[in-house]
Amino acid sequence: PELRDVLERMRGMDATGKLEDLRSRVGDNALKLLSEAGVVRLDEGEYVVPDLYRHGLEMARKGPR
């Protein structure tokens, strides 16, 4: 429940992208919670949302799987 508003703010974003873009939309505290919950993977300035969550959040995926 504590991520409901954050997930709504993520709706429609790309499933991969620059970490700063995601951080500006959800904030630092929410970003940490999303990472701990496995909703996003953070790697060297980039984020990735797994397909499990991508579909429910209506996120587009760039490129092949």
Biopython code that builds the backbone (N, CA, C, O; Angstrom):
import numpy as np
from Bio.PDB.StructureBuilder import StructureBuilder

atoms = [
    (1, "PRO", "N", (0.818, -1.232, 0.000)),
    (1, "PRO", "CA", (0.000, 0.000, 0.000)),
    (1, "PRO", "C", (0.847, 1.277, 0.000)),
    (1, "PRO", "O", (0.439, 2.289, -0.570)),
    (2, "GLU", "N", (2.025, 1.234, 0.636)),
    (2, "GLU", "CA", (2.838, 2.448, 0.694)),
    (2, "GLU", "C", (3.441, 2.814, -0.661)),
    (2, "GLU", "O", (3.929, 3.931, -0.834)),
    (3, "LEU", "N", (3.413, 1.900, -1.617)),
    (3, "LEU", "CA", (3.946, 2.185, -2.951)),
    (3, "LEU", "C", (2.866, 2.534, -3.969)),
    (3, "LEU", "O", (3.183, 2.838, -5.119)),
    (4, "ARG", "N", (1.612, 2.497, -3.574)),
    (4, "ARG", "CA", (0.509, 2.703, -4.524)),
    (4, "ARG", "C", (0.658, 4.029, -5.281)),
    (4, "ARG", "O", (0.566, 4.043, -6.508)),
    (5, "ASP", "N", (0.884, 5.131, -4.579)),
    (5, "ASP", "CA", (1.028, 6.433, -5.232)),
    (5, "ASP", "C", (2.259, 6.478, -6.125)),
    (5, "ASP", "O", (2.228, 7.051, -7.214)),
    (6, "VAL", "N", (3.332, 5.874, -5.659)),
    (6, "VAL", "CA", (4.582, 5.853, -6.433)),
    (6, "VAL", "C", (4.387, 5.073, -7.720)),
    (6, "VAL", "O", (4.816, 5.516, -8.785)),
    (7, "LEU", "N", (3.745, 3.921, -7.633)),
    (7, "LEU", "CA", (3.504, 3.108, -8.821)),
    (7, "LEU", "C", (2.625, 3.855, -9.810)),
    (7, "LEU", "O", (2.821, 3.746, -11.021)),
    (8, "GLU", "N", (1.670, 4.602, -9.312)),
    (8, "GLU", "CA", (0.805, 5.394, -10.188)),
    (8, "GLU", "C", (1.615, 6.463, -10.922)),
    (8, "GLU", "O", (1.350, 6.732, -12.094)),
    (9, "ARG", "N", (2.586, 7.069, -10.262)),
    (9, "ARG", "CA", (3.448, 8.067, -10.905)),
    (9, "ARG", "C", (4.337, 7.443, -11.974)),
    (9, "ARG", "O", (4.762, 8.127, -12.905)),
    (10, "MET", "N", (4.620, 6.149, -11.848)),
    (10, "MET", "CA", (5.460, 5.452, -12.822)),
    (10, "MET", "C", (4.671, 5.003, -14.045)),
    (10, "MET", "O", (5.260, 4.719, -15.089)),
    (11, "ARG", "N", (3.366, 4.935, -13.932)),
    (11, "ARG", "CA", (2.512, 4.428, -15.015)),
    (11, "ARG", "C", (2.804, 5.177, -16.316)),
    (11, "ARG", "O", (2.826, 6.407, -16.349)),
    (12, "GLY", "N", (3.028, 4.412, -17.382)),
    (12, "GLY", "CA", (3.244, 4.978, -18.702)),
    (12, "GLY", "C", (4.687, 5.339, -19.026)),
    (12, "GLY", "O", (4.980, 5.705, -20.165)),
    (13, "MET", "N", (5.600, 5.247, -18.057)),
    (13, "MET", "CA", (7.014, 5.520, -18.332)),
    (13, "MET", "C", (7.595, 4.367, -19.148)),
    (13, "MET", "O", (6.956, 3.329, -19.316)),
    (14, "ASP", "N", (8.802, 4.561, -19.648)),
    (14, "ASP", "CA", (9.520, 3.459, -20.282)),
    (14, "ASP", "C", (10.004, 2.508, -19.198)),
    (14, "ASP", "O", (10.313, 2.930, -18.083)),
    (15, "ALA", "N", (10.070, 1.222, -19.530)),
    (15, "ALA", "CA", (10.489, 0.207, -18.566)),
    (15, "ALA", "C", (11.990, 0.238, -18.300)),
    (15, "ALA", "O", (12.463, -0.361, -17.334)),
    (16, "THR", "N", (12.730, 0.925, -19.141)),
    (16, "THR", "CA", (14.164, 1.110, -18.930)),
    (16, "THR", "C", (14.494, 2.569, -19.199)),
    (16, "THR", "O", (13.825, 3.233, -19.991)),
    (17, "GLY", "N", (15.519, 3.056, -18.539)),
    (17, "GLY", "CA", (15.896, 4.439, -18.791)),
    (17, "GLY", "C", (16.920, 4.944, -17.814)),
    (17, "GLY", "O", (17.513, 4.183, -17.049)),
    (18, "LYS", "N", (17.114, 6.236, -17.853)),
    (18, "LYS", "CA", (18.088, 6.875, -16.978)),
    (18, "LYS", "C", (17.537, 6.974, -15.563)),
    (18, "LYS", "O", (16.385, 7.351, -15.350)),
    (19, "LEU", "N", (18.371, 6.633, -14.621)),
    (19, "LEU", "CA", (18.003, 6.645, -13.212)),
    (19, "LEU", "C", (17.516, 8.026, -12.780)),
    (19, "LEU", "O", (16.576, 8.129, -11.992)),
    (20, "GLU", "N", (18.140, 9.078, -13.282)),
    (20, "GLU", "CA", (17.751, 10.444, -12.902)),
    (20, "GLU", "C", (16.313, 10.762, -13.309)),
    (20, "GLU", "O", (15.616, 11.491, -12.603)),
    (21, "ASP", "N", (15.865, 10.216, -14.450)),
    (21, "ASP", "CA", (14.483, 10.442, -14.884)),
    (21, "ASP", "C", (13.498, 9.811, -13.894)),
    (21, "ASP", "O", (12.494, 10.421, -13.527)),
    (22, "LEU", "N", (13.798, 8.590, -13.471)),
    (22, "LEU", "CA", (12.938, 7.917, -12.506)),
    (22, "LEU", "C", (12.999, 8.612, -11.152)),
    (22, "LEU", "O", (11.970, 8.811, -10.508)),
    (23, "ARG", "N", (14.184, 8.975, -10.725)),
    (23, "ARG", "CA", (14.358, 9.649, -9.440)),
    (23, "ARG", "C", (13.570, 10.962, -9.400)),
    (23, "ARG", "O", (12.959, 11.285, -8.381)),
    (24, "SER", "N", (13.579, 11.709, -10.486)),
    (24, "SER", "CA", (12.862, 12.987, -10.503)),
    (24, "SER", "C", (11.352, 12.782, -10.425)),
    (24, "SER", "O", (10.636, 13.663, -9.949)),
    (25, "ARG", "N", (10.860, 11.637, -10.882)),
    (25, "ARG", "CA", (9.424, 11.374, -10.854)),
    (25, "ARG", "C", (8.962, 10.811, -9.516)),
    (25, "ARG", "O", (7.865, 11.134, -9.063)),
    (26, "VAL", "N", (9.785, 9.966, -8.869)),
    (26, "VAL", "CA", (9.319, 9.282, -7.650)),
    (26, "VAL", "C", (10.014, 9.736, -6.375)),
    (26, "VAL", "O", (9.454, 9.573, -5.291)),
    (27, "GLY", "N", (11.213, 10.298, -6.464)),
    (27, "GLY", "CA", (11.951, 10.726, -5.272)),
    (27, "GLY", "C", (12.894, 9.647, -4.759)),
    (27, "GLY", "O", (12.758, 8.470, -5.095)),
    (28, "ASP", "N", (13.851, 10.067, -3.940)),
    (28, "ASP", "CA", (14.887, 9.155, -3.437)),
    (28, "ASP", "C", (14.348, 8.069, -2.514)),
    (28, "ASP", "O", (14.723, 6.904, -2.650)),
    (29, "ASN", "N", (13.473, 8.433, -1.578)),
    (29, "ASN", "CA", (12.947, 7.450, -0.627)),
    (29, "ASN", "C", (12.131, 6.374, -1.335)),
    (29, "ASN", "O", (12.267, 5.186, -1.042)),
    (30, "ALA", "N", (11.289, 6.798, -2.263)),
    (30, "ALA", "CA", (10.473, 5.839, -3.005)),
    (30, "ALA", "C", (11.344, 4.955, -3.887)),
    (30, "ALA", "O", (11.062, 3.768, -4.051)),
    (31, "LEU", "N", (12.392, 5.523, -4.451)),
    (31, "LEU", "CA", (13.297, 4.751, -5.299)),
    (31, "LEU", "C", (13.940, 3.621, -4.508)),
    (31, "LEU", "O", (14.081, 2.504, -5.007)),
    (32, "LYS", "N", (14.323, 3.914, -3.288)),
    (32, "LYS", "CA", (14.908, 2.880, -2.423)),
    (32, "LYS", "C", (13.890, 1.782, -2.134)),
    (32, "LYS", "O", (14.228, 0.599, -2.188)),
    (33, "LEU", "N", (12.659, 2.153, -1.831)),
    (33, "LEU", "CA", (11.601, 1.156, -1.568)),
    (33, "LEU", "C", (11.318, 0.307, -2.806)),
    (33, "LEU", "O", (11.158, -0.909, -2.705)),
    (34, "LEU", "N", (11.257, 0.945, -3.965)),
    (34, "LEU", "CA", (11.009, 0.209, -5.209)),
    (34, "LEU", "C", (12.116, -0.799, -5.479)),
    (34, "LEU", "O", (11.848, -1.917, -5.920)),
    (35, "SER", "N", (13.344, -0.413, -5.221)),
    (35, "SER", "CA", (14.475, -1.304, -5.429)),
    (35, "SER", "C", (14.440, -2.478, -4.449)),
    (35, "SER", "O", (14.659, -3.625, -4.840)),
    (36, "GLU", "N", (14.165, -2.191, -3.189)),
    (36, "GLU", "CA", (14.093, -3.249, -2.174)),
    (36, "GLU", "C", (12.964, -4.238, -2.464)),
    (36, "GLU", "O", (13.092, -5.432, -2.192)),
    (37, "ALA", "N", (11.856, -3.733, -3.018)),
    (37, "ALA", "CA", (10.706, -4.591, -3.321)),
    (37, "ALA", "C", (10.890, -5.349, -4.629)),
    (37, "ALA", "O", (10.100, -6.242, -4.936)),
    (38, "GLY", "N", (11.916, -5.012, -5.407)),
    (38, "GLY", "CA", (12.171, -5.702, -6.667)),
    (38, "GLY", "C", (11.376, -5.155, -7.838)),
    (38, "GLY", "O", (11.341, -5.774, -8.902)),
    (39, "VAL", "N", (10.739, -4.012, -7.663)),
    (39, "VAL", "CA", (9.958, -3.416, -8.747)),
    (39, "VAL", "C", (10.875, -2.788, -9.785)),
    (39, "VAL", "O", (10.533, -2.743, -10.966)),
    (40, "VAL", "N", (12.036, -2.303, -9.359)),
    (40, "VAL", "CA", (13.038, -1.784, -10.293)),
    (40, "VAL", "C", (14.401, -2.362, -9.941)),
    (40, "VAL", "O", (14.699, -2.643, -8.780)),
    (41, "ARG", "N", (15.217, -2.530, -10.971)),
    (41, "ARG", "CA", (16.609, -2.916, -10.800)),
    (41, "ARG", "C", (17.446, -1.703, -11.159)),
    (41, "ARG", "O", (17.220, -1.079, -12.196)),
    (42, "LEU", "N", (18.394, -1.370, -10.331)),
    (42, "LEU", "CA", (19.244, -0.206, -10.557)),
    (42, "LEU", "C", (20.640, -0.682, -10.934)),
    (42, "LEU", "O", (21.205, -1.562, -10.284)),
    (43, "ASP", "N", (21.192, -0.084, -12.002)),
    (43, "ASP", "CA", (22.509, -0.505, -12.465)),
    (43, "ASP", "C", (23.204, 0.638, -13.183)),
    (43, "ASP", "O", (22.783, 1.037, -14.269)),
    (44, "GLU", "N", (24.262, 1.165, -12.588)),
    (44, "GLU", "CA", (25.134, 2.171, -13.199)),
    (44, "GLU", "C", (24.376, 3.300, -13.892)),
    (44, "GLU", "O", (24.565, 3.530, -15.086)),
    (45, "GLY", "N", (23.528, 4.000, -13.161)),
    (45, "GLY", "CA", (22.825, 5.149, -13.703)),
    (45, "GLY", "C", (21.604, 4.818, -14.539)),
    (45, "GLY", "O", (21.005, 5.707, -15.144)),
    (46, "GLU", "N", (21.236, 3.568, -14.578)),
    (46, "GLU", "CA", (20.074, 3.121, -15.349)),
    (46, "GLU", "C", (19.114, 2.356, -14.435)),
    (46, "GLU", "O", (19.505, 1.851, -13.383)),
    (47, "TYR", "N", (17.862, 2.284, -14.856)),
    (47, "TYR", "CA", (16.876, 1.465, -14.144)),
    (47, "TYR", "C", (16.198, 0.527, -15.136)),
    (47, "TYR", "O", (16.115, 0.826, -16.327)),
    (48, "VAL", "N", (15.720, -0.595, -14.644)),
    (48, "VAL", "CA", (14.980, -1.571, -15.440)),
    (48, "VAL", "C", (13.809, -2.057, -14.604)),
    (48, "VAL", "O", (13.975, -2.399, -13.433)),
    (49, "VAL", "N", (12.622, -2.086, -15.206)),
    (49, "VAL", "CA", (11.433, -2.630, -14.552)),
    (49, "VAL", "C", (11.177, -4.003, -15.171)),
    (49, "VAL", "O", (11.001, -4.101, -16.386)),
    (50, "PRO", "N", (11.153, -5.068, -14.361)),
    (50, "PRO", "CA", (10.912, -6.415, -14.889)),
    (50, "PRO", "C", (9.522, -6.522, -15.540)),
    (50, "PRO", "O", (8.602, -5.790, -15.176)),
    (51, "ASP", "N", (9.386, -7.440, -16.502)),
    (51, "ASP", "CA", (8.120, -7.627, -17.213)),
    (51, "ASP", "C", (6.952, -7.878, -16.267)),
    (51, "ASP", "O", (5.826, -7.472, -16.556)),
    (52, "LEU", "N", (7.198, -8.529, -15.162)),
    (52, "LEU", "CA", (6.137, -8.815, -14.194)),
    (52, "LEU", "C", (5.394, -7.544, -13.803)),
    (52, "LEU", "O", (4.173, -7.570, -13.647)),
    (53, "TYR", "N", (6.099, -6.451, -13.644)),
    (53, "TYR", "CA", (5.491, -5.168, -13.258)),
    (53, "TYR", "C", (5.222, -4.274, -14.461)),
    (53, "TYR", "O", (4.313, -3.444, -14.429)),
    (54, "ARG", "N", (5.998, -4.438, -15.506)),
    (54, "ARG", "CA", (5.903, -3.588, -16.686)),
    (54, "ARG", "C", (4.506, -3.599, -17.292)),
    (54, "ARG", "O", (3.968, -2.546, -17.635)),
    (55, "HIS", "N", (3.928, -4.760, -17.425)),
    (55, "HIS", "CA", (2.610, -4.871, -18.038)),
    (55, "HIS", "C", (1.545, -4.161, -17.212)),
    (55, "HIS", "O", (0.718, -3.433, -17.762)),
    (56, "GLY", "N", (1.558, -4.363, -15.911)),
    (56, "GLY", "CA", (0.569, -3.736, -15.039)),
    (56, "GLY", "C", (0.694, -2.228, -14.976)),
    (56, "GLY", "O", (-0.289, -1.527, -14.737)),
    (57, "LEU", "N", (1.901, -1.726, -15.191)),
    (57, "LEU", "CA", (2.135, -0.282, -15.149)),
    (57, "LEU", "C", (2.066, 0.347, -16.541)),
    (57, "LEU", "O", (2.346, 1.534, -16.710)),
    (58, "GLU", "N", (1.691, -0.457, -17.529)),
    (58, "GLU", "CA", (1.545, 0.016, -18.908)),
    (58, "GLU", "C", (2.810, 0.721, -19.396)),
    (58, "GLU", "O", (2.756, 1.810, -19.967)),
    (59, "MET", "N", (3.947, 0.072, -19.158)),
    (59, "MET", "CA", (5.240, 0.626, -19.544)),
    (59, "MET", "C", (5.699, 0.017, -20.867)),
    (59, "MET", "O", (5.525, -1.176, -21.117)),
    (60, "ALA", "N", (6.280, 0.858, -21.692)),
    (60, "ALA", "CA", (6.827, 0.395, -22.967)),
    (60, "ALA", "C", (8.237, -0.138, -22.751)),
    (60, "ALA", "O", (8.964, 0.334, -21.876)),
    (61, "ARG", "N", (8.612, -1.117, -23.551)),
    (61, "ARG", "CA", (9.963, -1.656, -23.520)),
    (61, "ARG", "C", (10.655, -1.271, -24.809)),
    (61, "ARG", "O", (10.088, -1.439, -25.888)),
    (62, "LYS", "N", (11.854, -0.764, -24.718)),
    (62, "LYS", "CA", (12.632, -0.396, -25.901)),
    (62, "LYS", "C", (13.481, -1.585, -26.307)),
    (62, "LYS", "O", (14.151, -2.193, -25.472)),
    (63, "GLY", "N", (13.452, -1.915, -27.591)),
    (63, "GLY", "CA", (14.317, -2.961, -28.108)),
    (63, "GLY", "C", (13.835, -4.370, -27.782)),
    (63, "GLY", "O", (12.760, -4.552, -27.211)),
    (64, "PRO", "N", (14.642, -5.367, -28.151)),
    (64, "PRO", "CA", (14.286, -6.767, -27.888)),
    (64, "PRO", "C", (14.441, -7.126, -26.424)),
    (64, "PRO", "O", (15.053, -6.392, -25.648)),
    (65, "ARG", "N", (13.880, -8.261, -26.063)),
    (65, "ARG", "CA", (13.963, -8.766, -24.689)),
    (65, "ARG", "C", (15.357, -9.016, -24.279)),
    (65, "ARG", "O", (15.601, -9.443, -23.151)),
]
sb = StructureBuilder()
sb.init_structure("model")
sb.init_model(0)
sb.init_chain("A")
sb.init_seg("    ")
for serial, (resi, resn, name, xyz) in enumerate(atoms, 1):
    if name == "N":
        sb.init_residue(resn, " ", resi, " ")
    sb.init_atom(name, np.array(xyz, "f"), 0.0, 1.0, " ", f" {name:<3s}", serial, name[0])
structure = sb.get_structure()
